[in-house]
Amino acid sequence: MTTIVLKNRDWHKIKRRVIDEHGAGIFLISWRLKRELGFTVRNHIYYDELNGRISDTRLDFDDPSYATFFQIKYL
């Protein structure tokens, strides 16, 4: 499994592009997002001693080729 970690503000920009290209319905059902783009979205929260609570978005890809395609297209 390949995971891409994004800051929330970066994810919101990418999410807007995905919605423009595929329609808002792609985010309504997780298996549709996985079927069409090859990943699932996970909101991750962890605690850092210096900064406190930190939140980011993680995209989990089962196939590394989908992760490479995503990086080329959106990052």
N, C-alpha and C positions, 0 to 999 in steps of 0.2 A: 504494500500500500504506500502511495506517495501522498504527502500532505504539504499543502502550500499555506503558509501563515501570512495573513494580511492584516494591516491596521484597519480598524472599522471604517475610517474615512475613505481609504483606498477601496475597500469592498463595496461601499455605497456607490462609488463612481463606476466600478465594474458592473455592479448589479444593474444600474441604469442602462448601460450599454447592452447587457444581455436582454433586458426587458424590451428595449427598442428593437433588437434583432429577432427575438423569439416570442414576444408577447408576455404579458404579466402572468398568464396562467402557468408558465413553466415553473414558478416558485410555489404554486399552490399544493402540488403533490411531489414529495421528494423523489419517488421513483421515476417521474417524468423528467426531472432535472438530471438524474443519473443516466437515464436512457438516452437523452438527447445530447448532453454535454459531458457525461462521464464522471460526475462528481456529486457529492453530497456536502451540504453546508453545516458547519458546526460552530456555534458561538462558544468561545472558551474564555473562562474567567479564572485568573490565578492571583495569588498574593505575592507581592515582592516586598522585602523588608524595607527598602529605601522609598519606593513609590506607592506602596499600599496595593489596593485592588486594581488589577489591570485586566482589560477586556480586549480580545481580538477575535478575528474570524478565521476559521480553518476550513480549507477545502480538501476533502478526502477523495483521492482518485484510486480506483482499484487497478487501473491500467496506466503504466508510466507514459505511454504514448499520448493518452488524453491529457495528462499533466503537461507534457511538452507542448502540445498543440495550444492549450490554454495559455501557457506562458508566452508563446510566440504571438498569439492573437491579442491578448488583453493586458499583458504587462510590459 
